[in-house]
Amino acid sequence: MSAGGASAAGDPPGARILAVDVGTGTADVLLTVPGQPLENAVKLVVPSRTQIVAAQIREATRRRQTVLFSGPLMGGGPDTAAMKDHLAAGLAFVTSDEAALSFADDLDKVRARGARVAGDGALDELRRRLPEGAAAEVRSGDLDPPALRAALQLLGVEPAFDAVAVAVQDHGFSPAGSNRVFRFGFWRAAVQQARPLGELFYDAAEVPEAFTRLRAAAGWARELAGSGPALVADTGPAALYGALPAGVSDAVLVNAGNGHTICVVTRGGRLAGVFEHHTRMLDAARLQDYLRRFLAGTLGDVEVREQGGHGAVLAAGDTAGLPVIVTGPRRALLEGSELALEFAAPHGDMMLTGCFGLLRAFADRGVGLPGGACAEEARP
């Protein structure tokens, strides 16, 4: 068994499929081209939108400008930190209602930090009243379709897509409680129901209402796909499904991402356990200790949550002998581990693991395969 990762959609794919995996550090882009093997597909690894937006806010802080923040809901993290620093510098930060949800599910919490939450009309009025150069317009959103199309065109690539899949990390809408608990409740239910990993992907028109960031991403996916199929998923399942080798159903999968580290146990291709924590809170020793105890069934769910993580749940069953397959940009945290690890690089490219998971989910649905072959027929 090789940990090279799943065969995502057969070689060569039969459609121009755009897959975008939006993380905390990078946005990873893959565009399949009919007739080309996936190794030769168009690939981009660029700063994520939260990094770009954070840089724009920090530039406004340097220039002592008022920030006018508007657009769709997006991920937080670096942009939230930049917003807090802007306010701490004594500068005004005005945000539309929807864009403000990027920082907190409860708008009163955004206001309590000092930001002004205003309707679009109030933002328009400010634009008219403020002197030229006094304000910086910053656009929210996990994707920037015009910029993506322009970048592809500059590379001589036609920005036309038969199908589009997008992954973003969604904690779920939980204004009255912890979104860490809310998010892990999704994982816990998936383990209790022993759901197949490949089912944790949504048609863009069928995203549950509680997943507001995914719903915003679904809007971008549908716009880019036009009349073609559009799919969305959380970044966790996308990377884990991309790392799972074809033909393997029992495994331990670890995605050490820039934002979150997630470990799942699959049996018969179905979820049998999940552990999730924030990568920034982990060093090599702590992560390896967590994983060892999680796989032994001795890591407490409450312990993980009290130490800033999301949780841990493991269904009954011995994990000894299962392959432990690792992917993610922070995978170096597990180098030298006492665990017997295999490092996944699907189609030779670890950074595109999430994109390959999205392609694999499309393949499960019959999208992108030449001659109408089924997904299993297309995988070695």
C-alpha positions in Angstrom: 0.0 0.0 0.0 1.3 3.4 -0.9 0.5 6.6 0.9 0.7 8.5 -2.4 -3.0 9.5 -1.9 -6.2 8.8 -3.7 -6.6 8.7 -7.5 -8.9 11.7 -7.6 -10.8 11.5 -10.8 -8.9 9.2 -13.2 -6.1 10.1 -15.6 -6.8 12.0 -17.7 -9.9 13.8 -16.3 -12.7 14.3 -18.8 -13.7 17.8 -17.7 -12.3 21.2 -16.8 -12.8 21.0 -13.0 -11.7 23.9 -10.8 -10.9 22.9 -7.2 -10.0 25.5 -4.7 -9.0 24.6 -1.1 -9.0 27.8 1.1 -6.9 27.5 4.2 -5.6 29.9 6.8 -2.2 30.3 5.2 -2.8 29.5 1.5 -5.4 29.0 -1.1 -4.6 26.0 -3.3 -6.0 25.9 -6.8 -6.1 23.0 -9.2 -7.6 23.1 -12.7 -7.8 19.9 -14.6 -7.5 20.0 -18.4 -8.9 17.1 -20.5 -6.2 15.0 -22.0 -3.6 15.9 -19.4 -2.5 13.8 -16.4 -3.2 15.4 -13.1 0.6 15.9 -12.6 0.5 18.4 -15.4 -2.7 20.2 -14.3 -2.7 23.9 -13.7 -1.7 24.4 -10.0 -1.5 27.6 -7.9 -0.5 27.9 -4.2 -1.1 31.5 -3.2 -1.8 33.5 0.0 -5.4 32.9 1.3 -7.9 35.7 1.2 -7.7 36.1 5.0 -4.0 36.8 4.6 -4.6 39.3 1.8 -7.4 41.1 3.6 -5.3 41.3 6.8 -2.4 42.9 4.7 -4.9 45.4 3.3 -6.2 46.3 6.7 -2.6 46.7 8.1 -1.7 49.0 5.2 -4.8 51.1 6.1 -3.5 51.2 9.7 -0.1 52.3 8.5 -1.8 55.1 6.5 -4.1 56.1 9.4 -7.2 55.5 7.3 -10.7 54.5 8.2 -11.4 51.0 7.0 -14.7 50.4 5.1 -15.2 46.6 5.1 -17.9 45.0 3.0 -18.8 41.9 1.1 -19.7 38.3 1.9 -18.9 36.4 5.0 -15.4 34.9 5.0 -13.0 33.2 7.4 -11.4 34.9 10.3 -8.0 34.5 11.9 -5.4 36.9 10.4 -8.0 39.4 9.2 -9.6 39.4 12.7 -6.2 40.1 14.3 -5.6 43.0 11.8 -9.0 44.4 12.6 -8.3 44.4 16.3 -4.9 46.0 15.8 -6.5 48.7 13.7 -9.0 49.5 16.4 -6.3 49.4 19.1 -4.4 52.1 17.1 -7.4 54.4 17.6 -8.6 54.2 14.0 -12.2 53.7 12.8 -13.3 50.4 11.4 -16.8 50.3 9.7 -18.2 47.0 8.5 -21.3 45.8 6.8 -23.5 43.4 8.7 -22.6 40.4 6.5 -18.9 41.1 6.4 -18.9 41.6 10.2 -19.9 38.0 10.7 -16.4 37.1 9.5 -15.2 38.2 12.9 -17.9 36.8 15.2 -21.3 35.2 15.0 -22.7 37.7 17.5 -22.6 41.2 16.0 -22.7 42.8 19.5 -19.2 41.2 20.0 -17.9 42.9 16.9 -19.4 46.2 18.2 -17.9 45.6 21.7 -14.4 45.5 20.1 -15.0 49.0 18.8 -16.0 48.4 15.2 -19.1 50.1 13.8 -21.5 47.7 12.1 -23.6 49.5 9.5 -25.9 48.8 6.7 -24.9 49.2 3.0 -26.6 52.6 2.9 -24.6 53.9 5.8 -21.4 52.7 4.2 -22.3 54.5 0.9 -22.9 57.7 2.9 -19.5 57.4 4.5 -17.9 56.9 1.1 -19.5 60.2 0.0 -18.6 62.2 3.1 -15.1 61.1 3.8 -12.3 63.2 2.1 -10.4 61.5 -0.7 -7.7 59.2 0.7 -9.2 59.1 4.2 -10.7 55.7 3.8 -9.6 52.3 2.6 -12.1 50.0 0.9 -11.5 46.4 1.9 -13.6 43.7 0.2 -14.4 40.5 2.2 -14.8 37.0 0.8 -12.9 33.7 0.8 -12.7 33.9 -3.0 -12.0 36.6 -5.5 -13.4 35.3 -8.8 -12.3 38.2 -11.0 -8.7 38.0 -9.6 -8.6 34.3 -10.2 -9.8 34.6 -13.7 -7.3 37.4 -14.4 -4.5 35.3 -12.9 -5.3 32.3 -15.1 -5.5 34.5 -18.2 -2.1 36.0 -17.5 -0.8 32.5 -17.5 -2.4 31.8 -20.8 -5.1 29.5 -19.3 -8.7 29.9 -20.3 -10.8 30.6 -17.2 -13.6 28.3 -18.2 -14.9 25.6 -15.9 -17.2 22.6 -16.4 -17.5 22.1 -12.6 -16.3 23.8 -9.5 -15.5 22.6 -6.0 -14.5 24.8 -3.1 -13.3 23.9 0.5 -13.3 26.3 3.4 -13.2 25.7 7.1 -16.5 26.3 8.8 -17.1 26.3 12.6 -20.8 26.7 12.1 -23.1 29.6 13.2 -23.3 29.6 17.0 -24.0 33.1 18.4 -25.1 31.8 21.8 -22.3 29.3 22.5 -18.9 28.0 21.7 -18.3 27.5 18.0 -15.6 25.0 18.8 -18.2 22.9 20.5 -20.6 23.4 17.7 -18.1 22.4 15.0 -17.0 19.3 16.9 -20.6 18.3 17.3 -20.7 17.8 13.5 -17.7 15.5 13.8 -19.1 13.6 16.8 -22.4 13.0 15.0 -20.5 11.8 11.9 -18.6 9.2 14.1 -21.8 8.1 15.9 -23.5 7.6 12.5 -20.4 5.9 11.0 -20.7 8.1 8.0 -18.4 7.5 5.0 -15.8 10.2 4.6 -16.9 10.8 1.0 -20.4 11.8 2.2 -19.0 14.9 4.1 -19.3 17.0 0.9 -22.3 19.1 -0.2 -23.9 20.1 -3.4 -23.6 23.9 -3.5 -27.4 24.2 -3.4 -27.9 21.9 -0.4 -25.5 23.3 2.3 -27.1 23.3 5.8 -28.1 26.7 7.0 -25.8 26.5 10.1 -22.7 26.4 7.9 -22.7 30.0 6.9 -19.1 30.2 5.6 -19.7 27.1 3.5 -22.9 28.7 2.1 -21.0 31.8 1.2 -18.4 29.6 -0.6 -21.2 27.8 -2.3 -22.3 31.1 -3.8 -18.8 31.6 -5.3 -18.7 28.0 -6.5 -22.0 28.4 -8.3 -21.0 31.7 -9.9 -17.8 30.2 -11.2 -19.4 26.9 -12.4 -22.2 28.7 -14.3 -24.6 25.9 -15.3 -22.2 23.2 -14.3 -22.2 21.2 -11.0 -20.8 22.9 -7.9 -19.6 21.2 -4.7 -18.4 22.5 -1.3 -16.8 20.9 1.7 -15.0 21.7 4.9 -11.2 21.8 4.4 -10.8 18.9 6.9 -12.8 16.2 5.0 -11.3 17.5 1.7 -7.7 17.0 2.8 -8.4 13.7 4.6 -10.3 12.2 1.6 -7.5 13.3 -0.7 -4.9 11.6 1.5 -6.8 8.3 1.7 -5.2 5.9 -0.8 -7.4 4.3 -3.3 -8.5 0.8 -2.2 -7.8 1.5 1.4 -10.7 1.6 3.8 -9.1 1.1 7.3 -6.6 3.9 8.2 -5.6 6.7 10.5 -5.5 10.0 8.6 -3.8 13.1 9.9 -4.0 16.6 8.3 -1.6 19.0 10.0 -2.9 22.2 8.6 -1.8 25.8 9.2 -5.0 26.4 11.2 -6.2 23.1 12.5 -4.8 19.6 13.0 -7.4 16.9 12.4 -6.9 13.1 12.9 -9.6 10.6 11.8 -9.9 6.9 12.0 -11.7 5.2 9.2 -13.0 1.6 9.2 -14.6 0.3 6.0 -14.2 3.8 4.7 -16.5 5.1 7.6 -15.6 7.5 10.4 -14.7 5.7 13.6 -12.9 8.5 15.4 -11.9 12.1 15.3 -9.4 14.4 17.1 -9.2 18.1 16.3 -7.0 20.9 17.8 -5.5 24.3 16.8 -2.1 23.8 15.2 -0.7 27.0 16.7 -1.2 25.5 20.1 0.8 22.3 19.3 4.5 21.6 19.3 5.9 18.2 18.1 6.0 16.6 21.5 2.4 17.7 22.4 0.9 16.6 19.1 2.6 13.2 19.2 1.4 12.7 22.8 -2.1 13.6 21.8 -2.1 11.2 18.8 -0.6 8.4 20.8 -3.3 8.7 23.5 -6.1 9.3 21.1 -5.3 6.1 19.2 -5.0 4.2 22.5 -8.5 5.5 23.5 -7.2 7.4 26.6 -7.4 11.0 25.4 -10.3 12.8 27.0 -12.7 15.0 25.0 -13.0 17.5 27.9 -9.2 17.6 28.2 -8.7 18.6 24.6 -11.4 21.3 24.8 -10.1 22.7 28.1 -6.6 23.0 26.5 -8.0 25.1 23.5 -8.8 22.3 21.1 -12.1 21.1 19.7 -12.4 17.5 21.1 -11.7 13.8 20.7 -14.0 10.9 20.2 -13.1 7.3 19.3 -15.6 4.6 18.7 -14.8 1.1 20.2 -12.1 -0.7 18.2 -8.4 -1.4 18.2 -6.4 1.0 16.1 -3.2 -1.1 16.3 -1.8 -2.0 12.9 -3.7 0.6 11.0 -1.6 2.7 8.6 -1.1 6.3 9.9 -1.1 8.6 6.8 0.0 12.2 7.3 -0.5 15.3 5.1 -0.6 19.1 5.5 1.8 22.0 5.5 2.7 21.5 9.2 3.4 17.8 8.8 7.0 18.4 10.0 5.5 18.4 13.6 5.3 14.6 13.2 8.7 13.9 11.7 10.7 11.6 14.0 7.6 10.4 15.7 7.6 7.0 17.4 4.4 6.3 15.4 4.9 4.4 12.1 3.9 7.2 9.7 3.5 7.5 6.0 3.5 10.9 4.4 0.9 11.3 1.6 1.7 13.2 -1.6 -1.2 12.5 -4.0 0.0 12.8 -7.6 3.3 14.0 -6.1 1.9 17.2 -4.6 1.1 17.4 -0.9 -0.1 21.0 -1.0 -2.9 20.0 -3.4 -4.2 17.1 -1.2 -7.4 19.1 -0.4 -8.0 19.7 -4.1 -7.6 16.1 -4.9 -10.1 15.2 -2.1 -12.6 17.6 -3.8 -11.9 15.9 -7.2 -12.4 12.5 -5.6 -15.8 13.6 -4.2 -16.8 14.8 -7.7 -15.6 11.4 -9.1 -17.9 9.7 -6.5 -20.7 11.6 -8.1 -19.7 10.7 -11.7 -18.3 14.2 -12.5 -15.1 14.4 -14.5 -14.6 10.8 -15.6 -14.0 10.0 -19.2 -16.6 7.9 -21.0 -19.0 8.0 -18.0 -17.0 5.4 -16.1 -17.8 5.1 -12.4 -15.5 6.4 -9.8 -14.2 3.0 -8.6 -13.3 2.0 -12.2 -11.2 5.1 -12.5 -9.1 4.4 -9.5 -6.1 2.1 -9.5 
